[in-house]
Amino acid sequence: MARTAPLGAVFVLHGPAGATMGAQLNPSHRPITVPILPQHPQRSALHNEVHARPPESLAAPIAVTHVVMWADAAEREASRAHLAALLRDHHQALPDAHTTHLRADFGAFRLRWELHTEFVTWTFTAPLAPEGFGTREPQGAAEALPQAWLERLPGRCLSCLNLWVLPARGTHDVPLVPQVLREDQLVASTVADGFGEVYTDFAIHPDGSSRMVLLAGGLTPRRLGRLVQRLLEIETYRMTALLGLPAAHEAAAMLAEAERELAALADAIRAAERDAEPALLDRLTRLAGQVESQYAATHARFSASRAYFELVEQRTRDIAESRLAGMQTIGEFMERRLSPARNTCAWVARRQDALSQRVSRISHLLRTRVEIEQQQSSQALLAAMNQRQDLQLKLQATVEGLSVAAITYYTVGLISYLAKGAHQLGWPWSAESTAAAAIPLVAASVWWSLRRLHQRMFHGR
């Protein structure tokens, strides 16, 4: 096991027999030293990602049973506990809470367990006895498992594939192909640049599994392991990609209804009166909510299906297949059978986007119409307010005239009282004459004072 050197230490690179590589690469014949640098916290995880889920080395003849269990978060955790139960029964080390991939050898069979985002895969491998192929159907690897444990796998089975790997080449040497596959649905090709042959019918057989036969020919164990893993992944991702098709069919029915409702709303908006606009806006808002809710419910599924379709294409290219005389290849089968489903999912996703944009445009149009009417109502209200203000100003001017008269009246009355008292003290004019003479002066002073006050309040002068 590799050990982490302390901070500040240096590494000396050595070649065979303890000789330093620096003596060969460094002109000064000094060993090359590499200082320990500050490490990124994700360096190890990112570096080891390219080594995650490596293929196993396999040697024919073997039987492989590959099970894909569709599982939610709770069922994925239950899968880890179910795996631990099998390991515990066979006295093997248990996985920790962060384990997402595990390989174990139980003697009679080998297990490869992988935890994915939406599903869990169980791959069982068992030796295959070559005798008896012509007289009976060979056993699958799952038959070597504890059946009670196998029946309790958490989740729902999405795919189950029995793959038999044989060392021979050609169906004339091994009668297993017509024995386990349906000849009228047979799909076959040479793979691994002509070093092997694969046969399948992409059908679910009475035992509940699909089947595949691989004639390994001269493939090395490591290359055979990579090829088997690619074939299993083709079947896995083919099924997970097709999960978007039922969602697309359901969404298409809802989209057709929503499109009719939107067309009816557009016609109603075009001819609607002002009183009908709130009801139309409520209908349009409800339709927009329905469309967005359906889009949110299917967007993740369509995105996942698109990624799985791309993985199927990539894995089909990876097996490097070529045509067998008179047979349809796996790539041709996938192109002809998966393309309609893929196009349907993509078409429904585009319809959802287009419908969402149309609803948004019509909503904006209706809101604009309502806003224009609100602005017109606001302008009418402002005009009425201006008219009332003019009336108030006229009324205020009238009141100001009355105020001048009233103030003048009371002020002249006070002057008359003063003149009466002053007349007894020698004031030459009578009270009436004094009051009459004071009226123009008082009125003019009151009027001028009110005008000054009015200008200061309304004109800031």
C-alpha positions, 0 to 999 in steps of 0.5 A: 500500500502506498504511504504518504510522505511527510510535508517537506520530504522529497522523492528519489525515483529508482529504476530496476535493481535499486539503480536511480533513474536520475543517473540515467536521465540527469546529465550530472548523474545526480538523483532527481528529487521531487518536492511534496507540493500543497495538494488539491483536496480533490486530487486523489479522487479526480485522479482515481476516477479514470480507474473507477469500475475497471473490467475484470479479466475473464477466461472462457467458458463462463456464464454471466448473469447481469441484473439491473434493479431500478431503485430509489434512494432508500432502495439503493441503500437497502442494496448495500445492506443486502450485499453486506448480508451476502458477504457476512454469510460468506465471512467476507469484509463488509462494504462501508457507507461510501462504497459504490463498487465492489467485486467479490469471489465466493468460490462457486461464483463471482460478484460485481456490484455497482451503485449508480444514480438511478439503478443498481447493477448485480453481475454474477459470473460462474464457470461454465462446463462445456459438455452437454450443450447439445442436449440441454440448455446451459445454466446461468450464473444466477443458479449458483446463487442462494435463491432466497437471497436473489429473490429479495434484491431491492428495487424493481428489475429493469433488465436481466441478461444471461450471457454465455462466453465460449471459446469456439468460433462459429455456430457450426462448432457450438450448437448453443446459439440456436439452442438458446436464441430465437433464430427468427430474431437473431442479431449477430456480428463479429466484434473486437476487430474480428476476434470474437462473435456475438449473438443475441435476439433482444427478446425476453425468454420464459425465464424472464431474462434476455440472452446473449452468446459470445464466442471469444475466439482468440481474445486475451482475458483482459480484452475479453473482460472489456468486451463483456463489460461493454456488451452488458452496458449496451443492454443496461443503457438501452433499457434505461434510455427507453424509460423516457419513452412512456413519459414522452407518450404521456406528455404528448397527450397533455401537450395536445390538450394544452395546445388546443386550450392555448389556441382557444385562449388566443382567439378569446383574447383577440375578441375579448372585452375589458370585463372578460380579461381577468377571467382570461388571465386566470385561465392562462395562468392556470395553463402556464402552471400546468405546462411548467409542472409537466415540463419540470416532471419530465425534463430530468427523465428526457435529459437522462434518456438523452445521455443514456442513448449517447452511451449506447452509441458509444458502447456500440462503437467500442465493441468494434463490430463488423457484419456477419454474412446475412445477419443484422449487426447490433449497431444496425438494430439499435439504430433502427429500433432505438432511433424512433424512441430517441426522436420521440423523446427529443420531439416531445422535449422540443414541443414542451419548450415551444409551448412554454414559449408560446404561453409566455408570449400570449401571457405577455400580450395579455398583460400588455393589453391589461397594462395599457387599459390600466394606463388609460384608466389612470390617465382618465383618473388624472384628468378628473383629478385635474378638473377637480383641482381647477374647480378647487382653485376657482372655489378657493379664489371665490373664498379668498374674495369673501375672506377679503370682504369679511376681514375688511368688515371686521377690521373696519368695525374695530376702527369705528369703535376706535374712532368713537372713543377718539372723537370724544378725545378730540378726533375731528372726524366722526366714527362713520366718516372714519370707518368709511375712509378706512374701508378702501385702505383696509380692503386693499391691505387685506387683498395684498396680504392674501396675494403675498401669502398665496404666492409664497405657498404655491410659487415659493416666492 
